[in-house]
């Protein structure tokens, strides 16, 4: 990942200033249940107008069923 911008601004940026975003809006059409797929990560630095983040990073995600359950407490 490369942070691009004025040197004096970049020197003040911490990891907390960089935001990672993975847009999964079309994820249901990309992979079937239980399969893995990769997505691009978009990074931004919203607290600084004169800085941007350049990267070509992907994450691998694995899809699984949502599990729900109930707990019954018996009266004794």
LOMI-639827 format. One line per 8 residues: number of its first residue (from 1); their letters; for each residue z, y, x of C-alpha. Coordinates in pm, 1 decimal. Layout:
<atoms>
NUM = A = Z Y X ~ ...
</atoms>
This chain:
<atoms>
1 = XXXXXXXX = 0.0 0.0 0.0 ~ -93.7 342.8 129.7 ~ 63.1 664.1 5.5 ~ -182.3 951.0 43.2 ~ -94.1 1318.4 41.8 ~ 62.6 1596.6 247.8 ~ 278.2 1462.4 531.2 ~ 578.7 1680.8 445.2
9 = XXXXXXXX = 579.9 1544.3 88.1 ~ 526.3 1180.7 189.2 ~ 822.7 1198.4 427.8 ~ 1051.1 1265.8 129.3 ~ 924.9 981.8 -91.2 ~ 1154.1 682.3 -134.5 ~ 1075.8 341.1 -289.7 ~ 1242.8 462.7 -610.3
17 = XXXXXXXX = 970.0 727.4 -644.5 ~ 690.0 468.5 -661.6 ~ 620.7 304.8 -997.7 ~ 433.5 -25.8 -1038.1 ~ 243.8 -86.3 -1362.5 ~ 79.7 -407.2 -1484.0 ~ -125.4 -356.0 -1799.4 ~ -109.1 -679.5 -2000.8
25 = XXXXXXXX = -278.2 -546.2 -2310.9 ~ -554.5 -810.3 -2289.1 ~ -337.3 -1087.9 -2146.2 ~ -365.9 -1306.0 -2457.5 ~ -740.3 -1340.4 -2401.8 ~ -717.3 -1407.3 -2028.7 ~ -511.7 -1723.6 -2002.8 ~ -404.6 -2004.9 -2225.0
33 = XXXXXXXX = -42.4 -2093.4 -2280.2 ~ 124.5 -2236.4 -1971.2 ~ -143.8 -2125.6 -1728.4 ~ -120.0 -1880.7 -1441.0 ~ -338.1 -1576.3 -1395.6 ~ -352.2 -1274.8 -1166.1 ~ -350.2 -908.7 -1259.0 ~ -399.7 -589.7 -1061.5
41 = XXXXXXXX = -96.2 -372.4 -1001.9 ~ -143.4 2.1 -1035.1 ~ 102.5 215.4 -841.5 ~ 183.7 579.4 -905.1 ~ 420.4 843.4 -780.5 ~ 479.2 1052.3 -1094.7 ~ 737.8 1286.7 -941.9 ~ 480.9 1428.7 -697.5
49 = XXXXXXXX = 155.4 1590.3 -815.2 ~ -9.1 1602.5 -472.4 ~ 45.1 1234.6 -383.6 ~ -128.3 916.3 -489.6 ~ -94.2 550.7 -402.3 ~ -392.6 344.7 -288.7 ~ -360.1 -31.7 -309.7 ~ -538.9 -351.7 -397.4
57 = XXXXXXXX = -238.1 -563.9 -485.0 ~ -236.1 -842.3 -742.8 ~ 50.8 -1033.7 -896.2 ~ 35.3 -1389.6 -1022.9 ~ 188.2 -1437.6 -1364.6 ~ 265.0 -1757.1 -1549.1 ~ 257.1 -1768.9 -1924.9 ~ 509.9 -1978.3 -2118.4
65 = XXXXXXXX = 622.4 -2027.2 -2475.9 ~ 900.3 -1811.1 -2603.1 ~ 1200.6 -2027.8 -2671.5 ~ 1450.0 -1950.9 -2941.0 ~ 1750.7 -2139.4 -3047.9 ~ 2049.1 -2125.9 -3273.5 ~ 2402.9 -2216.2 -3207.4 ~ 2601.6 -2379.1 -3484.6
73 = XXXX = 2974.7 -2374.4 -3470.5 ~ 3133.1 -2647.2 -3674.6 ~ 3453.3 -2578.1 -3862.7 ~ 3728.2 -2820.6 -3773.4
</atoms>
